[in-house]
């Protein structure tokens, strides 16, 4: 069975964890500060929800990245790449409580199946079906800290 949840130290490529998560893994590996995160692969979802065995694994692993709340975001294979950003095409959820992460992850995953994503992809010369994204679950950083880190 393919691994469905990866820790931020896993060093996986975009074909497995999507563009955004792959870049964050590379930054973390090079010693840059990256708030703790996990990545749930698209294969972990069945019929629009996180499969029960993967939801249980997520519940066990979530505390390893630190306390919530969490940001639950997309990490599609061709998202945030050299040629295509997919900016604004997928759902992102912020300030998500730990108990709500599995449903939030499913909502983000389902957003990759939305019509707007196919339209964007066709306009960019990509195949209309890029597949649903991997889901990045990252510890939130408060606004004052974020300003000093990124601003």
N, C-alpha and C positions, 0 to 999 in steps of 0.2 A: 504494500500500500504506500502511496506517495505521501510524504509529510504534508500536513495541511496548515500548520501554524509554525512560523519561523520567528525566532528571537532576532533582535537587531544586530547581533554579532554573526549571523549566519552567512553573510557574504554571498547572497544569491543574485542572479542576474534578472533583468527585466522580464525575460520570458517566463520566470517563475513567480516573482513577487511584484512585477510591474515597475515602471520607470521611477516613480517617486520613491518607493521603498528601497529600490536598488541603489539610488543615489545616496539616500540617507545612510544605508549600510556602509557604503564606501566612505562617506565622511566620518562616520563613527570609527571605522577601522583605521583611519588616518589620524585619529586623536582629536577630531573636532567635537565640541560639545553638541550632542543631539539628545533632546528629551527622550526618555525611554519609550520603546515601542515594540509592538508585535505586528506580524503580517499574517492575515488569513488568506490563503490562496482561493481562487475561484472554485476549485474543485471541492472545497469544504461545504459548499451550499448545495442543497437539493430541494427542488420544487419551491424555490424562493426563500427558503429559510436555512439557517445554519444547522447542519445535520447534528442530531443529538450527541453523538460521540465527540464531535468537534466543539460543540457548545460546552461540554463538560471539560474538555482539554483547555479551552479558553478560560473558563472559570478558574482552573488550577494555575494557569500561567499569568493571568492578568496581574496578580499582586507582585510578580517579579519585576514589573516595570515601574512600580511605585503606586502610590495612592491616586485615586481619581480626584477630580473628574478627568474625563478623557476626550480627545478629539477622535472622531471616527471618519476617515476620509478614504477616497478612492486611490488606487495605485494601479492604473491600467497598463497593459504591456507597452502601448505606444504613447502613453501620457507623459508629459514633462520631458519629452525627448528632444533631440537636436532639431527636428523638423516640425514637430506638432506638439502643441501644449494641451489641447482639450480643455482649456481654461473655462470654467463655469459649466461644463457639460455634465458633471457628476455631482451627486449630492454629497455635502460635507455636514457633519453634525458635531457641534461643540458642547462642552460642559455636560457630557454624558456620564451618568452615574454607573458604577460597576455593574449593578443588576440589569441595567438597560443596554449594555454593550452588545449582547448577542442579537437583539432585535434591531439595534442601530446598524450593526454590521450588515444584516440582511437588507435593510433599506438602502444602504449605500451600494451594495452589490446589485440589487434590483435596478438602481438608477442607471447602471450600465446597459440595461436592456431597453431604455427609453428611446422613443422615436427621435428626439433631438440629437442623441449621440450618433445614430445612423446618418442623419442629415448632415451633421458636422463632418463626419468621416467621408461621406461621398463628396462634399464640397472641397475637402482637402486632398481628394484623389486616393483615398484609402478604401479598402473594402468596407461595405456598409456594416458588416458585423464584425466588430473587433473583439466580441466576447465581453462578458461581464468582467469587471475589474477585480483584482485582489483588493483586500480591505486593510488599510493601515490604521492601527489603534495606538494612539500616542498619548502619553501623559500631557495634560494641559500645562502651560506655563503662564503664570499670571501676567497681566499686561505690563506692570512696571518692570519685571524681569525681562520680558520679551523685548521691551523697548531698548534695554541696555544690551541685549544679545544681538538683535537684528536691526536696530534703528540707528 
